[in-house]
Amino acid sequence: MTQAAVPVPAPIPLTIPVRQALPWAIFGGVIMLLLMYFVGAEQGALSMFSGTSIHEFVHDGRHLLGFPCH
């Protein structure tokens, strides 16, 4: 039997430039901190908004992440 040789392309090295990734990493970190605040601490004395609308919106997420709320 004869088999044809299929050329395999050389792998392209993957490099991620830090200067381009750093602003996105900082942005993602700030967004994650804001989400953690609203899920974990948006009630009671630390509340930024009056009422319980944000608390009720993230209520199930609080229990899923282990934050006590009642």
N, C-alpha and C positions, 0 to 999 in steps of 0.2 A: 504494500500500500504506500501511496505517496501522500504526504501531508505538506500543505503550503505553509510556509512560515509567515506568521502575521507579525509585522513590526510593532513592538511595544514602545509607546512614547516614554521618554524619560520623565520622571515625576518632577513637577514644578514645586520648588521649595515654597512653603507657606510662611510668609513673614507679615506680621501685623505691626505697622509703625505706631509706636507709643504716642507720638504727637497727635495722631489722628484719633486714636482710641481713647485717650485720656478725657477729653471733654464729654464723650458719650458715657464713659464710666462714672464721671462726677454727676452728670445729669440723671443717670439711672439710680445712683446712690441717693440723691436728693428726693427723687420720686418715691423710692422705697421707704425712706425715713418718713415722708409725709403720709404714706399709706399706713405705716406702722403706728404713727401717731393717731390717725383717725380710727383705726381698728382698736388700738390698745388703750388710749387715754382720753378720748373725746367724750368725757362725761364728768360730772361733778365739778370740783374746784378747778380743774385744768381745762374746762370747756371753753372753746373759742366762740361757739355759736350757742345761742339760747335754745331751749327746747330739747326734745329727744329724737328729732328726725334723723340726724346722722347716726346716733346710737342704734336706732331701730334698723337703719339701712345696713349697717355692718354687724348686726347682732349675731348672726350665725357664724360669721367669720371670726368673731371674738371667741366663741366656744370652740371652733375648729382649731384655732391657734393656742388655746389654753388660757386666755385672759378671763379672769373672773369679772362678772358684771352684775350679778344679783345673787 
